Each structure stands twice: as C-alpha cells, then as structure tokens.
Amino acid sequence: MSLRTMLSGMIQQVEGAHAVMLMGYDCIAIDEVLQGRPGFDVQMMTVEYATVIKEIQRTVEVVGAGDMEEITITTKQSCMILRVINEELFAAFVLSRDGNVGKARYLLRANALSMIKSIE
C-alpha cells in the first residue's frame, strides 16, 4: 500500500482531523493528506513543532527518561499528536480541539511500521 493511500485511510477514520503526515526531522514532509479548513496554517504549524520535537528529544536523552514516543500539543483551536517513527521520521495528526484524539493516537501507533515500509 502506498503511503498516500495509508494516510488517506487514516484521516478518513478520525473525526475532526485536518491533516496527517509523515515528516523528516529536517522539516520536510515525506507525504501529507489535508482536509477541511482548520483556520490556521497546518503545514507551518508542523514545521515549527518539528523544531520543538528535536529539543524535547535532547532533553529526554539528557535526563535519561528513555526514548521519546509521542507528544500531544493542545491549543484552543487544535490538537496535534506527534509520534516518533524512528531516528529520522515522525508522524503527525492535526485535529480540531474536539476531534477524536484517541483514535488518532491509535492509528499513528498501529501504522508506524507500515509507514516506514511504504517508503523503503
């Protein structure tokens, strides 16, 4: 299954989802699927948060808390779930504040390995 097909299937399963993407830590999207009108720039939001993820990962390593797996950032308008895939990639779901966060978290975790295989 192609990455685009996988991401499209994921976004269709999550109520309130605006975007799902696979990104490199260099802030370049490998692929993304967008839907709806969130009222803010989803792509810029993800790029900016990618920088934050790198800093959080460094902090987690310094304190010896184990490997980072996931970050959830919630604002008045949105919720973004960032899932570490490997040392080069992370996946992100952007949802409206009242979107189905649990389903998005599950799909990111359940499809992590498949996302990697789809780009190899």
N, CA and C of each residue as an Amber inpcrd file, in Angstrom:
protein
   360
   0.8410000  -1.1740000   0.0000000   0.0000000   0.0000000   0.0000000
   0.8940000   1.2470000   0.0000000   0.5270000   2.2320000  -0.7990000
   1.3190000   3.4570000  -0.8560000   1.1130000   4.2840000   0.4090000
   2.0700000   5.1210000   0.6920000   1.9690000   5.9890000   1.8690000
   0.7620000   6.9040000   1.7520000   0.5280000   7.4550000   0.5670000
  -0.6050000   8.3570000   0.3540000  -1.9310000   7.6510000   0.6420000
  -2.0550000   6.4120000   0.1710000  -3.2720000   5.6320000   0.4130000
  -3.4540000   5.3760000   1.9000000  -2.3730000   5.0390000   2.5840000
  -2.4280000   4.7820000   4.0180000  -2.8530000   6.0350000   4.7860000
  -2.2250000   7.1700000   4.4740000  -2.5650000   8.4140000   5.1600000
  -4.0100000   8.8250000   4.8800000  -4.4510000   8.6430000   3.6430000
  -5.8370000   8.9710000   3.2830000  -6.8190000   8.1210000   4.0820000
  -6.5180000   6.8480000   4.2170000  -7.3740000   5.9660000   5.0110000
  -7.3960000   6.3560000   6.4750000  -6.2410000   6.7810000   6.9910000
  -6.1600000   7.1840000   8.3970000  -6.9860000   8.4330000   8.6670000
  -6.8600000   9.4390000   7.8070000  -7.5560000  10.6990000   8.0570000
  -9.0660000  10.5290000   7.9560000  -9.5060000   9.6230000   7.0940000
 -10.9420000   9.3740000   6.9460000 -11.5490000   8.7120000   8.1820000
 -10.7190000   8.0570000   8.9820000 -11.2230000   7.3530000  10.1640000
 -11.3090000   8.2250000  11.4150000 -10.7690000   9.4410000  11.3560000
 -10.6900000  10.2660000  12.5580000 -11.5770000  11.4980000  12.4260000
 -12.5910000  11.5470000  13.2420000 -13.4910000  12.6900000  13.2680000
 -12.7270000  13.9430000  13.7060000 -12.9100000  15.0200000  12.9610000
 -12.2720000  16.2790000  13.3000000 -10.8420000  16.4210000  12.8230000
 -10.3410000  15.4680000  12.0190000  -8.9590000  15.5190000  11.5470000
  -8.8060000  16.5400000  10.4200000  -7.7250000  17.3220000  10.4940000
  -7.3960000  18.2920000   9.4490000  -6.2280000  17.8240000   8.6020000
  -5.3060000  17.0800000   9.2080000  -4.1210000  16.6580000   8.4700000
  -3.4860000  15.4480000   9.1380000  -2.8390000  14.6350000   8.3270000
  -1.9880000  13.5570000   8.8170000  -0.7840000  13.5340000   7.8780000
   0.4060000  13.3860000   8.4640000   1.6040000  13.4650000   7.6300000
   2.7460000  12.6630000   8.2090000   3.6730000  12.3320000   7.3440000
   4.9340000  11.7170000   7.7270000   6.0060000  12.7330000   7.3700000
   6.8430000  13.0810000   8.3470000   7.8460000  14.1260000   8.1440000
   9.2040000  13.6860000   8.6230000  10.2240000  14.2800000   8.0180000
  11.5780000  14.1050000   8.4920000  11.8860000  15.1900000   9.5090000
  12.8820000  14.9480000  10.3400000  13.2780000  15.9550000  11.3200000
  13.9180000  17.1690000  10.6600000  14.1700000  17.0910000   9.3560000
  14.6510000  18.2430000   8.6050000  13.4960000  19.1470000   8.2010000
  12.3040000  18.8360000   8.6950000  11.0730000  19.6240000   8.4820000
  10.5260000  19.4990000   7.0650000  10.9170000  18.4630000   6.3590000
  10.3940000  18.2200000   5.0190000   9.3760000  17.0880000   5.0960000
   8.1830000  17.3470000   4.5900000   7.1340000  16.3320000   4.5920000
   7.4410000  15.2680000   3.5470000   7.4110000  14.0130000   3.9590000
   7.5480000  12.8940000   3.0250000   6.2460000  12.7920000   2.2350000
   5.1250000  12.8830000   2.9560000   3.8020000  12.9390000   2.3330000
   2.8110000  13.4310000   3.3700000   1.7110000  13.9830000   2.8930000
   0.6890000  14.5080000   3.7890000  -0.6580000  14.4770000   3.1050000
  -1.6940000  14.4010000   3.9120000  -3.0580000  14.4730000   3.4200000
  -3.7680000  15.5100000   4.2760000  -4.3840000  16.4880000   3.6180000
  -5.0890000  17.5590000   4.3000000  -6.5740000  17.4810000   3.9740000
  -7.4090000  17.9250000   4.9220000  -8.8430000  18.0070000   4.6390000
  -9.4570000  19.1040000   5.4980000 -10.5060000  19.6930000   5.0040000
 -11.2010000  20.7290000   5.7540000 -10.4290000  22.0300000   5.8160000
 -10.9500000  22.9420000   6.6150000 -10.3470000  24.2630000   6.8030000
 -10.1590000  24.5110000   8.2910000  -8.9670000  24.2760000   8.7780000
  -8.7450000  24.3960000  10.2140000  -8.7170000  25.8310000  10.7370000
  -8.5110000  26.8300000   9.8800000  -8.4400000  28.2070000  10.3400000
  -7.0240000  28.6460000  10.7060000  -6.0260000  27.8160000  10.4200000
  -4.6210000  28.1530000  10.6510000  -3.7890000  27.3440000   9.6680000
  -2.5190000  27.7090000   9.5320000  -1.6220000  27.0610000   8.5810000
  -1.0690000  25.7650000   9.1780000  -1.6630000  24.6530000   8.8220000
  -1.2980000  23.3400000   9.3580000   0.1470000  22.9970000   9.0140000
   0.5590000  23.2580000   7.8100000   1.9140000  22.9020000   7.3920000
   2.9700000  23.7050000   8.1500000   2.7470000  24.9920000   8.3260000
   3.7000000  25.7980000   9.0840000   3.7280000  25.3510000  10.5450000
   2.5730000  25.0280000  11.0830000   2.4870000  24.5530000  12.4590000
   3.3490000  23.3000000  12.6390000   3.2670000  22.3850000  11.7190000
   4.0230000  21.1410000  11.8120000   5.5230000  21.3900000  11.6900000
   5.9070000  22.2520000  10.7880000   7.3280000  22.5740000  10.6220000
   7.8770000  23.1930000  11.9040000   7.1480000  24.1180000  12.4870000
   7.6030000  24.7630000  13.7200000   7.6820000  23.7550000  14.8690000
   6.7180000  22.8760000  14.9670000   6.7390000  21.8760000  16.0330000
   7.8590000  20.8590000  15.8390000   8.2700000  20.6260000  14.5950000
   9.3780000  19.6910000  14.3540000  10.6390000  20.1760000  15.0670000
  10.8440000  21.4650000  15.0740000  11.9840000  22.0440000  15.7710000
  11.8650000  21.7960000  17.2740000  10.6790000  21.9510000  17.7990000
  10.4310000  21.7230000  19.2230000  10.6750000  20.2580000  19.5840000
  10.2660000  19.3470000  18.7210000  10.4590000  17.9150000  18.9750000
  11.9370000  17.5990000  19.1690000  12.7790000  18.1620000  18.3290000
  14.2170000  17.8920000  18.4480000  14.7450000  18.3410000  19.8120000
  14.2890000  19.4770000  20.2860000  14.7220000  19.9710000  21.6030000
  14.1980000  19.0780000  22.7250000  12.9740000  18.6490000  22.6150000
  12.3980000  17.7640000  23.6390000  13.1450000  16.4320000  23.6540000
  13.4690000  15.9080000  22.4800000  14.2170000  14.6540000  22.4170000
  15.5680000  14.7870000  23.1030000  16.2560000  15.8850000  22.8620000
  17.5460000  16.1060000  23.5230000  17.3870000  16.1460000  25.0430000
  16.3580000  16.8160000  25.5060000  16.1090000  16.9100000  26.9400000
  15.8200000  15.5380000  27.5340000  15.0000000  14.7550000  26.8620000
  14.6670000  13.4100000  27.3320000  15.9270000  12.5560000  27.4320000
  16.8170000  12.6750000  26.4450000  18.0750000  11.9320000  26.4670000
  18.9580000  12.3740000  27.6330000  19.0540000  13.6860000  27.8530000
  19.9080000  14.2160000  28.9180000  19.4610000  13.7270000  30.2920000
  18.1610000  13.7020000  30.5210000  17.6730000  13.2790000  31.8410000
  17.5610000  11.7630000  31.9650000  17.7470000  11.0460000  30.8670000
  17.7270000   9.5880000  30.9040000  16.3510000   8.9920000  31.1150000
  15.3300000   9.6360000  30.5380000  13.9510000   9.1760000  30.7190000
  13.5240000   8.1180000  29.7080000  14.4490000   7.6450000  28.8750000
  14.0980000   6.6480000  27.8620000  13.7960000   7.3250000  26.5410000
  13.5070000   6.5260000  25.5470000  13.2280000   7.0540000  24.2150000
  11.8650000   7.7380000  24.1830000  11.8090000   8.9020000  23.5410000
  10.5470000   9.6060000  23.3810000   9.6850000   8.8440000  22.3740000
   8.4040000   8.7600000  22.6540000   7.4870000   8.0660000  21.7610000
   6.4530000   8.9950000  21.1390000   5.9100000   9.9160000  21.9480000
   4.7850000  10.6970000  21.4650000   4.6890000  12.0040000  22.2300000
   4.2200000  13.0280000  21.5420000   3.9550000  14.3300000  22.1500000
   2.5640000  14.7590000  21.6890000   1.7810000  15.3110000  22.6030000
   0.4940000  15.8810000  22.2440000   0.5060000  17.3500000  22.6450000
   0.1650000  18.2080000  21.6900000   0.1150000  19.6440000  21.9380000
  -1.3200000  20.0920000  21.6940000  -1.9090000  20.6900000  22.7100000
  -3.3000000  21.1180000  22.6190000  -3.3760000  22.6320000  22.7510000
  -4.1160000  23.2600000  21.8420000  -4.3560000  24.6980000  21.8940000
  -5.8670000  24.9240000  21.9500000  -6.2810000  26.1840000  21.9760000
  -7.7180000  26.4760000  21.9910000  -8.4230000  25.9770000  20.7430000
  -7.6920000  25.9310000  19.6150000  -8.3040000  25.5450000  18.3490000
  -7.9890000  24.1320000  17.8960000  -6.8990000  23.5610000  18.3970000
  -6.4570000  22.3100000  17.7880000  -5.7450000  21.3920000  18.7670000
  -5.5080000  20.2010000  18.2770000  -4.6970000  19.2170000  18.9830000
  -3.7810000  18.5950000  17.9360000  -2.5020000  18.5210000  18.2680000
  -1.5540000  17.8970000  17.3540000  -0.8610000  16.7640000  18.0870000
  -0.8760000  15.5880000  17.4840000  -0.2130000  14.4260000  18.0460000
   0.9860000  14.1250000  17.1660000   2.1470000  14.0630000  17.7760000
   3.3880000  13.7900000  17.0700000   3.9240000  12.4530000  17.5680000
   4.1260000  11.5160000  16.6790000   4.5810000  10.1700000  17.0250000
   5.9510000   9.9150000  16.4030000   6.9250000   9.6070000  17.2230000
   8.2540000   9.2740000  16.7240000   8.1670000   7.9320000  16.0040000
   8.6550000   7.9070000  14.7660000   8.6520000   6.6720000  13.9800000
  10.0250000   6.0110000  14.0750000  11.0630000   6.7850000  13.8450000
  12.4440000   6.3160000  14.0020000  13.3400000   7.5330000  14.1900000
  14.6400000   7.3500000  14.0950000  15.5590000   8.4670000  14.3390000
  15.5190000   9.5320000  13.2410000  14.8430000   9.2540000  12.1380000
  14.7790000  10.2020000  11.0290000  13.3890000  10.7610000  10.7670000
  12.3520000  10.0510000  11.2270000  10.9800000  10.3940000  10.8530000
  10.0410000  10.4790000  12.0460000   9.0120000  11.3190000  11.8820000
   7.9030000  11.3170000  12.8250000   6.6130000  11.4810000  12.0260000
   5.5130000  11.0770000  12.6240000   4.2010000  11.2260000  12.0030000
   3.3910000  12.1950000  12.8570000   2.4950000  12.9180000  12.2190000
   1.6900000  13.8950000  12.9390000   0.2490000  13.8450000  12.4730000
  -0.6470000  14.0080000  13.4210000  -2.0730000  14.1640000  13.1690000
  -2.4470000  15.5260000  13.7120000  -3.1480000  16.3270000  12.9350000
  -3.6570000  17.6130000  13.4010000  -5.1740000  17.5220000  13.3770000
  -5.7710000  17.8090000  14.5260000  -7.2180000  17.6910000  14.6790000
  -7.8020000  18.9780000  15.2530000  -9.0970000  19.1460000  15.0770000
  -9.7760000  20.2150000  15.7890000  -9.7620000  19.8520000  17.2780000
  -9.9610000  20.8180000  18.1090000  -9.8990000  20.6140000  19.5640000
 -10.8390000  19.4910000  20.0150000 -11.9750000  19.3490000  19.3710000
 -12.9310000  18.3200000  19.7610000 -12.8490000  17.0640000  18.8870000
 -11.7580000  16.9130000  18.1410000 -11.5630000  15.7300000  17.2990000
 -11.2980000  14.4850000  18.1390000 -11.3070000  13.3410000  17.4950000
 -11.1300000  12.0630000  18.1830000  -9.6340000  11.7640000  18.3890000
  -9.0870000  12.3150000  19.4590000  -7.6660000  12.1940000  19.7570000
  -7.2580000  10.7420000  19.9950000  -8.0740000  10.0000000  20.7020000
  -7.7580000   8.6000000  20.9920000  -7.6010000   7.7720000  19.7300000
  -8.4810000   7.9620000  18.7870000  -8.4150000   7.2240000  17.5220000
  -7.1740000   7.6380000  16.7320000  -6.8660000   8.9250000  16.7180000
  -5.6810000   9.3980000  16.0030000  -4.4180000   8.8110000  16.6180000
  -4.3150000   8.8080000  17.9400000  -3.1490000   8.2370000  18.6260000
  -2.9980000   6.7600000  18.2700000  -4.1120000   6.0440000  18.3060000
  -4.0850000   4.6110000  17.9930000  -3.5910000   4.3780000  16.5610000
  -4.1290000   5.1310000  15.6070000  -3.7520000   4.9270000  14.2040000
  -2.2810000   5.2520000  13.9510000  -1.7630000   6.2820000  14.5980000
  -0.3330000   6.5890000  14.4360000   0.5220000   5.4410000  14.9620000
   0.1760000   4.9360000  16.1290000   0.9410000   3.8320000  16.7350000
   0.8060000   2.5620000  15.9060000  -0.4060000   2.2350000  15.5000000
  -0.6650000   0.9880000  14.7780000  -0.0550000   0.9790000  13.3730000
   0.1000000   2.1470000  12.7580000   0.5850000   2.2130000  11.3790000
   2.0400000   2.6400000  11.2520000   2.7380000   2.8190000  12.3550000
   4.1210000   3.3000000  12.3160000   5.0090000   2.4190000  11.4380000
   5.0040000   1.1340000  11.6610000   5.8480000   0.2260000  10.8870000
   5.4390000   0.2060000   9.4120000   4.1610000   0.2370000   9.1420000
   3.6840000   0.2350000   7.7600000   4.1050000   1.4980000   7.0220000
   4.1450000   2.6280000   7.7300000   4.5860000   3.8740000   7.0980000
   6.0410000   3.7620000   6.6530000   6.8710000   3.1900000   7.5140000
   8.2800000   3.0190000   7.1650000   8.4150000   2.1040000   5.9530000
   7.7120000   0.9820000   5.9810000   7.7980000   0.0150000   4.8700000
   7.3060000   0.6210000   3.5570000   6.3350000   1.5240000   3.6230000
   5.7840000   2.0910000   2.3920000   6.7390000   3.0380000   1.6790000
   7.7780000   3.5270000   2.3710000   8.7280000   4.4390000   1.7230000
  10.0750000   3.7830000   1.4360000  10.2400000   2.5310000   1.8130000
  11.5130000   1.8270000   1.5610000  11.5930000   1.3320000   0.1330000
